[in-house]
Amino acid sequence: MNTNLSFLELTPKTPLEKTWQGKCFACSPHNNHGLKLAFTHVPGYCYTKYKIPADYCGFETVTHGGIVATLLDETAGWTIMTNRFKFAFTMEATVKYIKPVPLDTNLIIVGKIESEEGQNLFLKSSIYLEDGLLLAEMNSKWFSPTQEQAMKITGRNSEYLTKYANDAFSKIKEAIGVVEEGQ
């Protein structure tokens, strides 16, 4: 069964290219060995279009399962960042590999926040062919830490984390057109 993905094209959307300053394997334009995913914000969603290079194969014609999981995980993370403007860490993830994910084929990876409970967010991310055929999906639970919790998790001090978050989210908000109160 194919999913109609036309809502991604019909809804106001904002490309978020090169907004990440770090060295993330999945999304940073500054990681020479990374995927360099570029995301697009759609209210309530986030997505990326990607063609997986042959170097990321498991079996010769099929994408390695770890790369599939990375695409789904990163899309979920960006969905949180672009819709809630906060960082979160993956706590649990269950991936369903429905059909083999082909290499060198245009894909659409979509994330959506399903629900929130306190500091926990529950997301669904999915990989589709351009025609809407579902190939893989992930249900995941994320934890959005307080500043103190983030310091313990990352080993970074409060000043560093505040600057990092301000830099990241100001770029995302500017791209999306979010105006802060008092501006």
C-alpha positions as CSV (number, residue, x, y, z in Angstrom):
1,M,0.0,0.0,0.0
2,N,1.3,3.4,-0.9
3,T,1.0,6.5,1.3
4,N,0.0,9.8,-0.2
5,L,2.9,12.2,0.6
6,S,1.5,15.1,-1.4
7,F,0.8,17.0,1.9
8,L,4.6,17.5,2.2
9,E,4.6,19.4,-1.1
10,L,1.2,21.2,-0.6
11,T,1.9,22.5,2.9
12,P,4.1,25.5,3.6
13,K,7.6,24.2,4.1
14,T,11.0,25.6,5.0
15,P,14.3,24.0,3.9
16,L,16.9,23.9,6.8
17,E,20.1,23.4,4.8
18,K,23.4,23.9,6.6
19,T,21.9,24.9,10.0
20,W,23.9,22.4,12.0
21,Q,27.2,23.7,13.3
22,G,28.5,20.4,14.8
23,K,30.0,17.3,13.3
24,C,27.0,15.0,13.5
25,F,27.5,11.9,11.2
26,A,23.9,12.1,9.9
27,C,23.3,15.8,9.3
28,S,26.4,18.0,9.5
29,P,27.6,19.5,6.3
30,H,31.0,19.6,8.1
31,N,31.5,15.9,8.5
32,N,33.4,14.6,5.5
33,H,32.3,10.9,6.2
34,G,28.7,11.7,7.1
35,L,25.4,11.5,5.3
36,K,25.0,15.3,5.2
37,L,21.2,15.1,5.4
38,A,19.4,18.4,4.8
39,F,15.9,18.6,6.4
40,T,12.8,20.5,5.6
41,H,10.3,21.6,8.2
42,V,6.6,21.2,7.6
43,P,4.4,22.2,10.6
44,G,4.0,19.0,12.6
45,Y,6.5,17.1,10.6
46,C,10.1,17.2,9.4
47,Y,11.5,15.3,6.3
48,T,14.5,14.8,4.2
49,K,15.0,13.5,0.7
50,Y,18.0,11.3,0.2
51,K,19.6,8.9,-2.2
52,I,21.7,6.3,-0.3
53,P,25.1,5.8,-1.9
54,A,26.2,2.2,-2.8
55,D,29.0,2.4,-0.2
56,Y,26.3,2.0,2.5
57,C,25.2,-1.4,1.4
58,G,24.6,-4.4,3.6
59,F,24.0,-7.0,0.9
60,E,25.1,-5.7,-2.5
61,T,21.9,-4.1,-3.6
62,V,20.3,-3.3,-0.2
63,T,21.0,-0.5,2.3
64,H,22.7,-1.6,5.5
65,G,20.1,-1.8,8.4
66,G,22.2,0.4,10.6
67,I,22.1,3.2,7.9
68,V,18.3,2.7,7.7
69,A,18.0,3.1,11.5
70,T,20.2,6.2,11.4
71,L,18.0,7.9,8.8
72,L,14.9,7.2,10.8
73,D,16.5,8.3,14.1
74,E,18.0,11.5,12.7
75,T,14.7,12.4,11.1
76,A,12.9,11.9,14.5
77,G,15.5,14.1,16.2
78,W,15.1,16.9,13.7
79,T,11.3,16.6,14.0
80,I,11.7,17.5,17.7
81,M,14.2,20.3,17.1
82,T,12.1,22.0,14.3
83,N,8.7,21.6,16.0
84,R,9.5,21.9,19.7
85,F,12.8,23.8,19.6
86,K,14.6,21.6,22.0
87,F,17.2,18.8,22.1
88,A,16.3,15.3,23.0
89,F,18.1,11.9,23.3
90,T,16.8,8.6,21.9
91,M,15.8,6.3,24.8
92,E,14.2,3.5,22.8
93,A,13.7,2.7,19.2
94,T,12.0,-0.1,17.4
95,V,12.6,-0.4,13.6
96,K,10.4,-2.3,11.3
97,Y,12.2,-3.3,8.1
98,I,9.1,-3.7,5.9
99,K,10.8,-4.0,2.5
100,P,14.5,-3.8,1.4
101,V,15.6,-0.2,1.2
102,P,17.3,0.2,-2.2
103,L,20.5,2.0,-2.9
104,D,20.9,4.9,-5.4
105,T,17.1,5.5,-5.3
106,N,15.3,8.7,-4.3
107,L,13.8,8.3,-0.8
108,I,11.7,10.4,1.5
109,I,12.1,10.1,5.2
110,V,9.4,11.7,7.3
111,G,9.1,12.2,11.1
112,K,6.1,13.1,13.2
113,I,5.6,13.7,16.9
114,E,2.9,11.3,18.0
115,S,2.6,12.3,21.7
116,E,4.4,13.9,24.7
117,E,4.4,13.0,28.4
118,G,6.5,15.2,30.6
119,Q,10.1,15.2,29.4
120,N,9.4,12.2,27.0
121,L,8.4,12.5,23.4
122,F,7.1,9.7,21.2
123,L,7.8,9.8,17.5
124,K,7.2,7.8,14.4
125,S,9.5,8.1,11.4
126,S,9.1,6.4,8.1
127,I,11.1,5.8,4.9
128,Y,9.2,5.9,1.6
129,L,9.9,5.6,-2.1
130,E,8.9,8.7,-4.0
131,D,5.7,6.9,-5.0
132,G,4.7,6.5,-1.3
133,L,5.6,2.9,-0.9
134,L,6.5,2.4,2.8
135,L,9.9,0.6,3.2
136,A,10.7,1.0,6.9
137,E,9.4,2.7,10.0
138,M,10.6,3.4,13.5
139,N,8.7,4.1,16.7
140,S,10.9,5.9,19.2
141,K,10.9,7.4,22.7
142,W,13.0,10.5,23.3
143,F,14.1,12.2,26.5
144,S,14.3,16.0,26.6
145,P,16.6,16.8,29.5
146,T,16.8,19.8,31.7
147,Q,20.0,21.9,31.6
148,E,21.4,20.0,34.6
149,Q,20.6,16.6,33.1
150,A,22.1,17.7,29.8
151,M,25.3,18.6,31.6
152,K,25.5,15.2,33.1
153,I,24.7,13.4,29.8
154,T,27.1,15.4,27.6
155,G,29.9,16.3,30.1
156,R,29.6,20.0,28.9
157,N,29.1,23.0,31.2
158,S,26.0,25.2,31.3
159,E,27.5,28.1,29.3
160,Y,28.6,25.8,26.5
161,L,25.1,24.1,26.3
162,T,23.3,27.4,26.4
163,K,25.4,28.9,23.6
164,Y,25.1,25.7,21.5
165,A,21.3,25.6,21.9
166,N,20.9,29.3,21.2
167,D,23.0,29.0,18.1
168,A,21.2,26.0,16.8
169,F,17.7,27.1,17.5
170,S,18.1,30.7,16.4
171,K,19.1,29.4,12.9
172,I,16.2,27.0,12.8
173,K,13.7,29.6,14.1
174,E,15.1,32.2,11.6
175,A,14.7,29.8,8.7
176,I,11.1,28.8,9.8
177,G,10.2,32.4,10.4
178,V,9.5,32.2,14.2
179,V,9.5,35.6,15.7
180,E,10.5,35.7,19.4
181,E,8.4,37.9,21.8
182,G,10.0,41.4,22.1
183,Q,11.5,41.4,18.6
